[in-house]
Amino acid sequence: MPGAAMTTALTITSEQKSELLKFIKKNRNADLVTVYLAFIEEKHGMKPVLFPREKTIYQSLETLLKKLEADGKLWRETEITIQFGQQSVNAETKKIYICPFTGKVFGDNTHPNPQDAIYDWVSKCPENTERVGGLPAKRFLVSEDPEVIRNYISERKASVKKVVYSSALTGKLFNSKNAVIEDFKNNHVKVMTMIEVQNQNRFQIDEQFLEFIQKHLNEEMISAFVEALSNHKEFETYLMKWVDSE
């Protein structure tokens, strides 16, 4: 008919047909719009996500991540100082207490109570198989010989500075940006279906995602969908039901 608007052409692939039939059989009471939304989700590989912190639904996790990263709301780079452990023996040590089973050593100037510490250590030492009255032997070695002591001195590593990343949401530290992103994916978003997006009214929809929905969810596109379904006899029964319910 001259002057009439042309219906947008739409095709359904065999894979899409298969997925649609599975959906319809699983959701027998689904109406036409619901089935169309399932088709749109399959066709465009849609995986909308809800970001509860902002009470907003985004078209995809990637869209949300790009926005948060651009706004500096995903992670922050920070520098920490890593201090290595205190030396057990140093040049000022005059007396040492040694575990004969593992070589663990306590110095008189590096531990506030070295004798108590060595007693406690050997009584719980997993290498200590000696027993006295059924209890682990509390045998240990003592030396004040500077040469012996010198053998136990190890060079202490200098402290180092390292760049790490903190979550802008929780403040927790992570070794890399990827680790921050993984934590965000696992704990701060919820994946939704297109049907769930359409049927909710608690959360706002991101402007970019809303434009996508308005572009695809309209009378012209649904009519094109019905036309495409009519080319496949497997949908004949369902089409009749949907038309009758209009």
Residue pairs with C-beta under 8 A, 6 or more apart in sequence:
5 220
7 220
7 223
7 224
7 227
8 220
8 221
8 224
9 224
10 221
10 224
10 225
10 227
10 228
11 228
12 20
12 39
12 228
12 229
12 231
12 232
16 39
16 42
16 43
17 232
17 234
19 38
19 42
20 35
20 38
20 39
20 42
20 235
21 234
21 235
23 30
23 35
23 38
24 30
24 35
24 238
27 34
30 38
31 242
31 245
32 222
32 226
32 242
33 198
33 217
33 222
34 195
35 238
36 217
36 221
36 222
36 225
37 193
37 194
37 195
37 198
37 217
38 193
38 194
38 195
39 225
40 46
40 194
40 216
40 217
41 193
41 194
41 195
46 59
46 60
46 194
47 60
47 61
47 191
48 57
48 58
48 59
48 60
48 191
48 192
48 193
48 194
48 196
48 197
48 209
49 57
49 58
49 60
49 61
49 64
49 189
49 190
49 191
49 192
50 56
50 57
50 58
50 189
50 190
50 192
50 203
51 57
51 58
51 64
51 188
51 189
52 188
52 189
52 190
53 169
53 188
55 202
55 203
55 204
56 203
56 204
56 205
56 206
57 192
57 197
57 200
57 203
57 204
57 205
57 206
57 209
58 64
58 67
58 206
58 208
58 209
59 206
59 208
59 209
59 212
61 185
61 189
61 191
63 206
63 208
63 209
64 189
64 206
65 74
65 181
65 184
68 74
68 168
69 75
72 168
73 168
73 169
74 167
74 168
74 180
74 181
74 184
75 165
75 166
75 167
75 168
75 174
75 177
75 180
75 181
76 165
76 166
76 168
77 163
77 164
77 165
78 163
78 164
78 165
78 166
78 173
79 161
79 162
79 163
79 164
80 161
80 162
80 164
80 173
81 159
81 160
81 161
81 162
82 159
82 160
82 161
82 162
83 159
84 156
84 157
84 158
84 159
86 110
86 156
87 107
87 110
87 153
87 154
87 156
88 105
88 106
88 107
88 110
88 111
88 152
88 154
89 96
89 105
89 107
89 110
89 149
89 152
89 153
89 154
90 107
90 109
90 110
90 153
90 156
91 153
92 109
93 107
93 108
93 109
93 110
93 149
93 152
93 153
94 108
94 109
94 144
94 149
95 107
95 108
95 114
95 142
95 143
95 144
95 149
96 105
96 106
96 107
96 108
96 114
96 142
96 143
96 144
96 148
96 149
96 152
97 105
97 106
97 114
97 115
97 117
97 118
97 140
97 141
97 142
98 104
98 105
98 118
98 140
98 141
98 142
98 143
98 152
99 105
99 118
99 121
99 122
99 125
99 128
99 140
99 141
100 122
100 139
100 140
100 141
101 122
101 125
101 127
101 128
102 125
102 127
104 118
104 121
104 125
105 152
106 114
106 117
106 118
106 121
107 114
107 149
107 152
108 114
111 117
118 140
119 138
119 140
121 140
122 128
122 136
122 137
122 138
122 139
122 140
123 135
123 136
123 138
124 136
125 136
128 136
128 137
130 136
130 137
130 139
131 137
132 138
143 149
164 173
164 174
164 175
165 173
165 174
165 175
165 176
165 177
165 179
165 180
166 172
166 173
166 174
166 180
167 174
167 180
167 183
167 184
169 184
169 188
170 183
172 183
174 180
174 183
197 205
197 213
198 213
198 217
205 213
215 221
226 239
226 242
229 235
229 238
229 239
230 236
230 239
